[in-house]
Amino acid sequence: MLFPDGFEMLIKPKEYLENYSGQPRKSLGQHFLVQPKTAELIVKALDIIPEDIVVEIGPGLGALTKYLIEYPCSLHLVELDRMIAAVLKEHISERARAKTTLHIKDILAFDFNVLTYDSRKKIKVVGNIPYNISSPLLFHLMQNHTFINVAVLMVQREVGERWCAEPGSRAYGIPSVLLACCATREKLCHVGKGQFYPRPKVDSLVVKLHFLEKPHWETIGYNFFRHFVSCLFKGRRKTIMNTLKKYLKTEIKAKDAQVLAEALLKKTTIHPRKRPEQISPVDFVRLAQEIHKIFSEK
C-alpha cells in the first residue's frame, strides 16, 4: 500500500491493523480514503460556516474527520462499526474546534430531525458511501430533504453517474428522476481506486447535492411519486403508452386503460411512443400529478 507524501489521518490503517487488531469489514463495504488532497476537497465543498450542523456518514479512520473537526461547527459522526467508533473517539483531540458527537448507529435509521429541532438550521451531510447502502441512503436523504441543505458524497462511479444522469442516457433511471426533482446535482471529481485502502475494484465519483426548498413532487408526496416512477421504469424499454396502461390497470383498476392513458399523455404533451428512459423528470411529475388527481377523486 502506497501513501502520499505527508500522509496523515486521525488513525493510520497500519496503526489500526497492528495496535487494535482491526480489519476492514467487507460486510460494511469498508474502503478507507487515504488521499488527503481528495479529503480536503470534499470537506471544502461543504462550504462550512460557524455553527453549521454537519453529519459525517461512516467516518471510518478519520480521513474527512481530520479536516471537519477544524471548523467551529456542530459535528455528528455516524459510525456503525463499534470498534472503529471506539478508536476514533480516542483520536479526536480535545482541542478540536468542532463540537463533536459520535453516534454508533446505522445511518439508514438516523433521525435527522432531532438535530434541527431546536435551531431549525438545515444539515450539511458528507461521507464516503459504501456501495451496498448507496441506493437506500439516497432514498433516506430524499425522505429527509426538509432537514438537509447540502450533501457531498463519494460513491462508486457507476452509482454517481446514475444519480446525475440525463434523459436518454443509459445511466438514466429511477434515482436520476427522483433526485433531479428535489436537488441540483454536480459532479465534483473522479477518485481513482488507488486512493483507498483496501483498494476497491472500481473508481469513485464525488457528487454534490443541493436540496431544493420545495421538491417538484411536493403536492403529491414522495412515496406516491417514487412508487409511480418505479412502476413505469419496470418497462423502461417499452413505450410510455404501454407502461402507463399497465400501471392504470394495476393501480387504479381502470376499465379502459387505453383511453385513459391516451388522454393523460395528450394532456401532459408526452409523446406516446417515447420510452420511460426518455421522459424528463418534469414530465414524470406532471403525469404523476394528473394521476394523483384521479386517486383523490375516488
SELO-256443 format. One record per atom (N, C-alpha, C): x, y, z; residue in three letters. Coordinates in steps of 0.001 Angstrom, whole numbers, plus 500000, padded with zeros to 6 digits. Each point is the difference from the previous one (the first is absolute). Example, Ala and Ser with C-alpha at 12.3 -4.5 7.8 and 13.67 -1.06 7.14 Angstrom:
BEGIN
513190494310507800ALA;499110501190500000ALA;500900501200500000ALA;499650501050499280SER;500820501190500060SER;499230501090500730SER;
//
This chain:
BEGIN
500847498800500000MET;499153501200500000MET;500879501246500000MET;499747500910499086LEU;500786501222499892LEU;499220501169500562LEU;500653500817500814PHE;499380501190500555PHE;500694501224499435PHE;499259501075499751PRO;500605501208499449PRO;500923500665501015PRO;500905500848499483ASP;500888500750500892ASP;499176500848500950ASP;500389500016501266GLY;499268500792500974GLY;498678499369500400GLY;499863498699499671PHE;498764499290500323PHE;499681500098501485PHE;498763500356500285GLU;499610500136501405GLU;498497499805500130GLU;499609499169500945MET;498595499786500316MET;499895500026501517MET;498799500021500499LEU;499845499872501447LEU;500548498650500446LEU;499726498962499206ILE;500492498657500311ILE;500592499422498720ILE;501261499645500014LYS;500607499387498829LYS;499551498539499903LYS;499708499504498800PRO;499579498604499855PRO;500968499018500655PRO;501317500264499850LYS;500992499099500600LYS;499855499974501518LYS;499773501168500591GLU;499814500086501457GLU;498747499248500425GLU;498945500173499224TYR;498727499328500318TYR;500149498487499922TYR;500714499524498976LEU;500173498563499805LEU;500900499387501064LEU;501085500714500349GLU;500985499432500923GLU;499644500188501473GLU;499557501200500354ASN;499771500315501418ASN;498617499615500509ASN;499031499930499074TYR;498632499716500438TYR;499443498710499409TYR;500867499295499252SER;499560498754499341SER;498759500225499158SER;499905501201499465GLY;498839500304499174GLY;500178499487498586GLY;498892499757499333GLN;500005499562498613GLN;498868500701499253GLN;500249500429498752PRO;498903500550499200PRO;498913498937499841PRO;498780500366500253ARG;498891499040499954ARG;499300500047498642ARG;500084498875499274LYS;499362499923498685LYS;498492500176500100LYS;499424499505501097SER;498540500086500159SER;499531501445500067SER;500904500921500414LEU;499652501422500086LEU;500578500779498808LEU;500613499285499069GLY;500554500649498816GLY;501091501003500319GLY;500844499686501000GLN;501006500960500459GLN;501203500086499059GLN;500155501177499387HIS;501182500349499214HIS;500372501411500452HIS;501096500115500750PHE;500355501261500634PHE;500754500923499040PHE;499544501228499894LEU;500686500991499182LEU;501335500344500651LEU;501091500004499202VAL;501313500294500556VAL;500708501130499247VAL;499273500739499204GLN;500571501129499251GLN;499508501307500634GLN;500873500708500722PRO;499578501207500716PRO;499481501121499099PRO;500547500132498797LYS;499541501075499111LYS;498538499796499611LYS;499628498749499764THR;498609499697499669THR;499103500240501206THR;500469499599501176ALA;499221500210501226ALA;499756501491500238ALA;501046500784499802GLU;499885501442500206GLU;499042500626498989GLU;500065499556498759LEU;499096500508498957LEU;498539499725500360LEU;499731498787500471ILE;498631499608500358ILE;499469500876501124ILE;500813500197501028VAL;499566500803501148VAL;499803501467499606VAL;500899500540499191LYS;499862501391499564LYS;498728500214499194LYS;499567498977499278ALA;498803500112499166ALA;498726500188500828ALA;500079499699501290LEU;498839500199500879LEU;499767501477500317LEU;501034500826499824ASP;499899501431500313ASP;499504500216501428ASP;500695499386500947ILE;499585500073501403ILE;500241501396500566ILE;499003500508500697ILE;500120501273500697ILE;499756499748501485ILE;500407500932500888PRO;499817499790501441PRO;498555499649500362PRO;499886499026500908GLU;498725499538500551GLU;499190499144499033GLU;500587499616498881ASP;499328499042499122ASP;499824498671500726ASP;498995499239499583ILE;499806498633500481ILE;500476499073498886ILE;501005499181500297VAL;500600499125498987VAL;499894498545500457VAL;499581499141499090VAL;499939498563500269VAL;500969499289499070VAL;500956499261500588GLU;500876499172499172GLU;499537498553500090GLU;499768499412498849ILE;499543498612499918ILE;501209499082499918ILE;500108499079500950GLY;501100499036499997GLY;501366500636500003GLY;500402500680501068PRO;501303500680500039PRO;501195499068499871PRO;499815498732500318GLY;501096499039499849GLY;501229500412500776GLY;501154500083499330LEU;501262500336500662LEU;500271501497500017LEU;499005500793499631GLY;500100501446500208GLY;500633500825498908GLY;500019499506498758ALA;500601500774498910ALA;499289501341499817ALA;498671499989500022LEU;499225501237499893LEU;499900500690501359LEU;499852499200501046THR;499825500530501359THR;501150500921500392THR;501203499645499564LYS;501192500794500309LYS;499815501459499599LYS;499341500237498871TYR;499768501363499515TYR;498715500591500586TYR;499000499161500212LEU;498716500485500523LEU;500127500577501403LEU;500837499384500840ILE;500101500452501396ILE;500704501352500124ILE;500543500496498901GLU;500661501309500030GLU;499009501147499829GLU;498754499684499720TYR;498980501042499825TYR;499174500166501276TYR;499638501239500373PRO;499172500227501194PRO;498537499690499720PRO;499719498710499853CYS;498643499571499666CYS;499542498932500985CYS;498765499591499848SER;499465498882500777SER;500137498759499124SER;500954499140500337LEU;500338498860499154LEU;499474498692500602LEU;499246499269499188HIS;499435498721500436HIS;500578498889499131HIS;500735499086500632LEU;500620498880499301LEU;499126498765500197LEU;499510499440498892VAL;499110498836500078VAL;500761498782499487VAL;500368499113500916GLU;500842498842499672GLU;499355498718500534GLU;499855499002499129LEU;499362498745500383LEU;500990499016500632LEU;501262500075499612ASP;501024499078500496ASP;500442500441501398ASP;499664499204501002ARG;500274500376501394ARG;501498500103500296ARG;500794499108499417MET;501438500040500256MET;500608501282499443MET;499642500331498771ILE;500516501228499404ILE;499526501212500788ILE;498732499984500419ALA;499463501123500764ALA;500791500222501281ALA;500364498920500684ALA;500756500105501247ALA;501400500575499741ALA;500650499540498934VAL;501335500486499659VAL;499934501464499557VAL;498985500316499211LEU;499830501366499513LEU;499829500975501161LEU;499228499584500996LYS;499752500854501165LYS;501297500327500730LYS;500916499029500063GLU;501287500206500669GLU;500862501046499282GLU;499818500099498687HIS;500899500821499192HIS;499473501403499699HIS;498765500289500401ILE;499482501349499778ILE;500516500913501106ILE;500784500955499639SER;500651500876500974SER;498989500884500725SER;500278500232501275GLU;499160500915500783GLU;500158501435499493GLU;501052500227499231ARG;500230501332499446ARG;499240500225498690ARG;499264499012499559ALA;499232500129498758ALA;499024501172500103ALA;499888500758498943ARG;499111501174500001ARG;498543499594499899ARG;499733498841499416ALA;498613499540499859ALA;499502499383501304ALA;498734500239500283LYS;499344499312501110LYS;499535498656499455LYS;500718498944500383THR;499836498698499339THR;499191499013500833THR;499045499348499336THR;499195498950500629THR;500108498745499143THR;500292498880500643LEU;500145498729499287LEU;498744499155500218LEU;499390499585498904HIS;498794499162500048HIS;500353498619499455HIS;499903498978500828ILE;500247498627499531ILE;498653499476499509ILE;499782500182498712LYS;498662499739499465LYS;500048499807498490LYS;498987499318499490ASP;499825499843498551ASP;499433501302499448ASP;500653500584499009ILE;499542501271499446ILE;498600499885499414ILE;499609498807499571LEU;498676499819499408LEU;498886500099501045LEU;500397499938501279ALA;499029500147501086ALA;500205501318500745ALA;500863500850499469PHE;500346501247500678PHE;498894501043499804PHE;499630500659501101ASP;498936501005499978ASP;500605501395499852ASP;499988500535498786PHE;500568501322499743PHE;499193501104500692PHE;498731499780500167ASN;499118501013500591ASN;500441500386501403ASN;500517499025500755VAL;500420500254501384VAL;501078501085500056VAL;500867500028499006LEU;501107500961499993LEU;499542501418499698LEU;498893500136499300THR;499534501330499588THR;498855500519500853THR;499535499189500946TYR;498775500335500743TYR;500098501330500736TYR;501138500235500652ASP;500138501218500803ASP;500368501223499156ASP;500918499825499072SER;500511501157499259SER;499254500265498700SER;499355498954499474ARG;499336500090498689ARG;501000500251498870ARG;501298499827500279LYS;501007500127498949LYS;500050498711499198LYS;500293500128498726LYS;500087498813499158LYS;501391499378500091LYS;500068498722499689ILE;501203499199500203ILE;500830499904498720ILE;501307499918500176LYS;500914499689498904LYS;500519498582500222LYS;499902499165498972VAL;500340498580500116VAL;501214499695499131VAL;500892499166500508VAL;501203499642499243VAL;500363498557500318VAL;500667499341499058GLY;500442498647500293GLY;500515499238498797GLY;500774498964500297ASN;500464499023499023ASN;499038498822500124ASN;499125499831499011ILE;498857499098500137ILE;500271498623499401ILE;499843498939500793PRO;500167498634499479PRO;498941499701498936PRO;500385499188499025TYR;499099499667498893TYR;498705499372500494TYR;500102499130501018ASN;498821499233500414ASN;498913500837500669ASN;500297501246500356ILE;498933500836500574ILE;499737501261499171ILE;500647500122498842SER;499883501254499234SER;498560500296499578SER;499265499001499529SER;498610500236499578SER;499072500257501183SER;499989499108501027PRO;499138500296501145PRO;500350501305500710PRO;501297500359500003LEU;500391501267500615LEU;499418501175499221LEU;500080499937498676LEU;499454501080499178LEU;498514500184500278LEU;499268498898500064PHE;498569500088500280PHE;499748500569501405PHE;500856499614500958HIS;499873500509501370HIS;500231501508500043HIS;500989500477499255LEU;500280501436499958LEU;498857500756499336LEU;499452499443498937MET;498893500670499310MET;498762500073500889MET;499763498960500772GLN;498872500028500925GLN;500197501047501101GLN;501249500322500284ASN;500329500979501042ASN;500472501329499414ASN;499620500272498759HIS;500514501180499300HIS;499676501312500712HIS;498919500037500761THR;499620501239500676THR;500995500404501083THR;500832499039500460PHE;500965500278501057PHE;501417500201499464PHE;500188499765498694ILE;501350499993499429ILE;500161501118498977ILE;501130500676500087ASN;500310501069499056ASN;500866499470498859ASN;501162499457500364VAL;500984499549499017VAL;500538498630500401VAL;500311499178498996ALA;500684498731500247ALA;501137499863498999ALA;501193499669500497VAL;501141499715499141VAL;500389498552500281VAL;499775499145499011LEU;500134498568500214LEU;500921499372498965LEU;500868499121500476MET;500858499233499096MET;499412498607499873MET;499663499619498780VAL;499371498707499729VAL;500722499329498839VAL;499696498731499773GLN;500562499334498836GLN;499638500799498745GLN;500915500049499062ARG;499815500852498823ARG;498695499683499267ARG;499700498731499860GLU;498774499589499302GLU;498760500538500704GLU;500016499965501329VAL;498876500510500792VAL;499856501507499803VAL;501106500718500110GLY;499976501445499832GLY;499523500410498615GLY;500403499237498981GLU;499554500299498636GLU;498492499829499885GLU;499446499001500670ARG;498542499793499980ARG;499287501157500702ARG;500570500443501109TRP;499381501110500730TRP;499910501256499135TRP;501004500222499171CYS;500093501248499233CYS;499550499863498546CYS;499513498820499628ALA;499675499721498599ALA;498837500852499489ALA;500038500255498689GLU;498954500758499317GLU;499156499059499147GLU;498761500406499655PRO;499123499157499169PRO;500671499575498701PRO;499785498747499636GLY;500552499488498757GLY;501326499301500150GLY;500666500166501138SER;501287499338500221SER;499779498613500592SER;501003499140499858ARG;499875498626500507ARG;499898499968501519ARG;500598500982500660ALA;500013500012501471ALA;498709500554500596ALA;499168500628499171TYR;498777500667500486TYR;499004498972500537TYR;499509500257501216GLY;499058499064500608GLY;499277500624501182GLY;499509499161500878ILE;499194500456501144ILE;500757501002500871ILE;501249499709500429PRO;500717500979500832PRO;500181501348499294PRO;500265499959498685SER;500202501233499229SER;498760500879500067SER;498834499389499799VAL;498736500752499983VAL;499687500571501373VAL;500048499137501011LEU;499630500438501352LEU;500929501111500497LEU;501289499821499767LEU;500978500976500489LEU;499881501333499270LEU;499784499949498690ALA;499874501234499216ALA;498795500820500433ALA;499028499344500627CYS;498776500684500429CYS;500112500618501389CYS;501132499769500690CYS;500116500570501344CYS;501350500654500267CYS;500929499934499016ALA;501329500566500253ALA;500710500333498694ALA;500911500953500087THR;500924500216498893THR;501150499017500191THR;500587499526498905ARG;501036498963500056ARG;501249500487499294ARG;501134499785500644GLU;501254500455499416GLU;501090498951500227GLU;500656499592498912LYS;501143499096500123LYS;501229500841500340LYS;500636499709501121LEU;501161500782500422LEU;501316499437499483LEU;500198498698500150CYS;501249499413499522CYS;499911498480500006CYS;500825499401499156HIS;500144498547500001HIS;501139499639500954HIS;499860498875500675VAL;500998499556500970VAL;500444498588499622VAL;501269499852499685GLY;500519498703499585GLY;500051498994501131GLY;499916498723499653LYS;499971498943501017LYS;501295499909500798LYS;501080500577499462GLY;501266499987500721GLY;500035500940501195GLY;498942500801500186GLN;499954500934501119GLN;499328499399501244GLN;499743498680499967PHE;499305499344501113PHE;500803498816500532PHE;499736499681501266TYR;500512498764500594TYR;498849499312500740TYR;499766498713499737PRO;500592499225498911PRO;499518500524498641PRO;500763499709498975ARG;499706500500498661ARG;498722499353499461ARG;498991500802499636PRO;498776499437499423PRO;500210499611498540PRO;499008499377499390LYS;500116499564498609LYS;499627501094499013LYS;499323501038500485VAL;499509501046499094VAL;500351501394500522VAL;499939500986499119ASP;500233501390500378ASP;498761500590500657ASP;500174501182500597SER;498896500675500669SER;499740501368499373SER;498890500588500392LEU;499614501321499522LEU;499472500804501183LEU;500438501243500129VAL;499502500883501052VAL;498884500848499402VAL;498831499936500628VAL;498816500707499513VAL;499513500972501073VAL;499686501219499584LYS;499442500993500918LYS;498517500192499686LYS;499179499861501030LEU;498554500172499868LEU;499573501212500808LEU;499263500884499374HIS;499449501159500714HIS;498486499862499959HIS;499414499675501159PHE;498572499691500048PHE;499141501256499864PHE;498937499867499199LEU;499091501112499746LEU;499121500258501221LEU;499575501235500156GLU;499073500333501097GLU;498696499226499836GLU;499530499915498756LYS;498769499268499711LYS;500247499036498839LYS;499966498694500252PRO;500190499043498907PRO;498828500060499027PRO;500245499599498775HIS;498950500068498977HIS;498826499080500316HIS;500241498968500815TRP;498919499065500328TRP;499182500441501226TRP;500267501172500523GLU;499437500417501284GLU;498482499818500078GLU;499276500326498952THR;498530499957500055THR;499453498574500010THR;500794499028499559ILE;499495498626499953ILE;500692499076501003ILE;501108500437500559GLY;500697499214501008GLY;501075499096499412GLY;501062499833500766TYR;501157499207499557TYR;499624498542499744TYR;499277499377500930ASN;499708498572499885ASN;499163499689498758ASN;498995500841499733PHE;499165499798498810PHE;500853500138498743PHE;500823501031499952PHE;500805500266498810PHE;501041498903499782PHE;500659499575501060ARG;501019498948499869ARG;499365498714499477ARG;498837499636500522HIS;499326498781499562HIS;499596500105498528HIS;499488501156499613PHE;499574500225498619PHE;501182499856499036PHE;501104500665500305VAL;501182499941499135VAL;500557498575499940VAL;500015499320501141SER;500512498627500044SER;499166499075499119SER;498701500169500040CYS;499108499160499183CYS;500252500220498511CYS;500167501245499599LEU;500200500286498585LEU;501364499529499505LEU;501001500015500870PHE;501329499569499582PHE;500147498481499974PHE;498996499271500447LYS;500052498537499877LYS;499978499591498533LYS;499475500885499166GLY;500005499758498559GLY;500728501120499291GLY;501243500262500407ARG;500735501175499508ARG;500196499981498492ARG;500007498799499376ARG;500201499921498560ARG;498677499955499235ARG;498896499916500725LYS;498679500023499364LYS;499562501452499841LYS;498991500240499201THR;499519501365499833THR;499283500458501263THR;499963501303500192ILE;499318500552501168ILE;498510499665499964ILE;499440499857498785MET;498596499618499873MET;499768498629500627MET;500843499040499688ASN;499818498649500521ASN;500245499913501500ASN;501037500660500478THR;500283499938501441THR;498927500743500796THR;499496501099499436LEU;498962500765500687LEU;498696499213500044LEU;499664499326498909LYS;498778499172499982LYS;500061498928501084LYS;501149499339500109LYS;500155498950501015LYS;499850500587501398LYS;500583501177500214TYR;499897500661501305TYR;498539500320500319TYR;499267500546499035LEU;498608500395500220LEU;499112498784500284LEU;500282498894499308LYS;499230498777500245LYS;500277499445501390LYS;501269500013500381THR;500410499390501270THR;499678500866501210THR;500288501291499884GLU;499935500878501166GLU;498620500619500239GLU;499301500366498929ILE;498685500635500226ILE;498861499202499370ILE;500345498790499522LYS;498981499091499445LYS;499171500673498907LYS;500667500745499141ALA;499304500713498917ALA;499353499009499038ALA;498745500217499672LYS;499270499099499101LYS;500489500157498559LYS;500265501215499595ASP;500519500230498657ASP;501323500755500117ASP;501049499260500339ALA;501307500593500249ALA;500577500657498742ALA;499660499443498834GLN;500509500550498748GLN;499529501437499791GLN;498702500205500160VAL;499416501332499807VAL;500535500976501031VAL;500070499558501260LEU;500473500869501073LEU;501477500355499788LEU;500806499034499602ALA;501423500248499760ALA;500190501004498868ALA;499231499845498937GLU;500082500938498874GLU;499654501418500437GLU;498956500108500826ALA;499561501319500478ALA;501053500646500894ALA;500597499211500865LEU;501015500522500921LEU;501248500462499247LEU;500430499221499036LEU;501195500363499231LEU;499744501225499128LEU;498794500102499469LYS;499652501169499190LYS;499980501257500861LYS;499439499877501214LYS;499902501156500891LYS;501375500466500454LYS;500924499071500183THR;501347500351500477THR;500991500171498840THR;499483499915498781THR;500797500164498763THR;501236499099499960THR;499817498752500437ILE;501068499003499934ILE;499706499073498827ILE;500945499816499113HIS;499793499159498827HIS;499815498543500442HIS;498926499342499564PRO;499697498635500457PRO;501029498945499604PRO;500844500300499013ARG;500994499013499560ARG;501354500185500700ARG;500093501010500832LYS;501222500156500792LYS;500109498870501017LYS;501241499686500395ARG;500218499007501043ARG;500253500724501331ARG;499743499337501127PRO;500232500637501304PRO;501395500607500137PRO;501009499352499417GLU;501369500502500113GLU;500222501288499207GLU;498974500408499212GLN;500091501232499221GLN;499153501131500594GLN;499260499682501058ILE;499100500980500605ILE;500755500855501017ILE;499837501300499920SER;500698500906500921SER;499401499920501404SER;500769500343501026PRO;499457500023501363PRO;498761500884500123PRO;500024501161499342VAL;498855500919500066VAL;498753499346499424VAL;500142499261498891ASP;498853499324499395ASP;499496498854500878ASP;500903499308500673PHE;499575498971500952PHE;499126500623501089PHE;500411501168500488VAL;499239500682501044VAL;498622500409499481VAL;499952500590498818ARG;498728500454499429ARG;499033498836499805ARG;500515498878499523LEU;499169498813499796LEU;499520499438501337LEU;500900499950500970ALA;499633499496501334ALA;498948500886500665ALA;500106501312499797GLN;499014500926500576GLN;498609499758499439GLN;499920499734498703GLU;498695499722499379GLU;499410498704500524GLU;500844498997500187ILE;499522498715500520ILE;499617500123501474ILE;500744500812500736HIS;499683500221501410HIS;498606500613500153HIS;499614500844499048LYS;498652500597500021LYS;498942498936499885LYS;500261498988499173ILE;499040498911499831ILE;499835499232501304ILE;501127499731500680PHE;499937499316501306PHE;499210500843500998PHE;500220501304499976SER;499347500908500962SER;498500500056499791SER;499569499804498756GLU;498569500080499687GLU;499263498731500338GLU;500757498915500253LYS;499343498719500281LYS;499530499920501450LYS;
//
